[in-house]
Amino acid sequence: MLRRRASGRWNRYPGVKMSEPFARPDHYGAAITSLILGIFGLAAWLVPICGLPMAVIGLILGIVGKDSSRRGMAVAGIVLAIITLVLGIVNASIGAYQGWTGQLFR
């Protein structure tokens, strides 16, 4: 037996709650991972091979997780990832300059 719900949709099984067909997923895992990568990236910015990928991945996950229920964590992860990215790029450019001029191992 079909019964009409308050939303106007038909429910074949009256005791079973129907889910919304296009419910947006909550990306709170991306927000938490962005914060963790931002914290670890700040510790690893001295080694550009480790710090730069952490910063880029943390920035991407922070942007993805910005619309989640953990918005504060996502914003903090974005800020930490940007700081790590800037520090890592400065460190890599100083190392490249010193390597180019031959001052790296003096």
Stockholm file with secondary structure:
# STOCKHOLM 1.0

chainA/1-106         MLRRRASGRWNRYPGVKMSEPFARPDHYGAAITSLILGIFGLAAWLVPICGLPMAVIGLILGIVGKDSSRRGMAVAGIVLAIITLVLGIVNASIGAYQGWTGQLFR
#=GR chainA/1-106 SS CCEECTTSCEESSTTSCCCCTTCCCCCHHHHHHHHHHHHHHHHHTTSHHHHHHHHHHHHHHHHHGGGSTTHHHHHHHHHHHHHHHHHHHHHHHHHHHHHHHTCTTC
#=GC SS_cons         CCEECTTSCEESSTTSCCCCTTCCCCCHHHHHHHHHHHHHHHHHTTSHHHHHHHHHHHHHHHHHGGGSTTHHHHHHHHHHHHHHHHHHHHHHHHHHHHHHHTCTTC
//
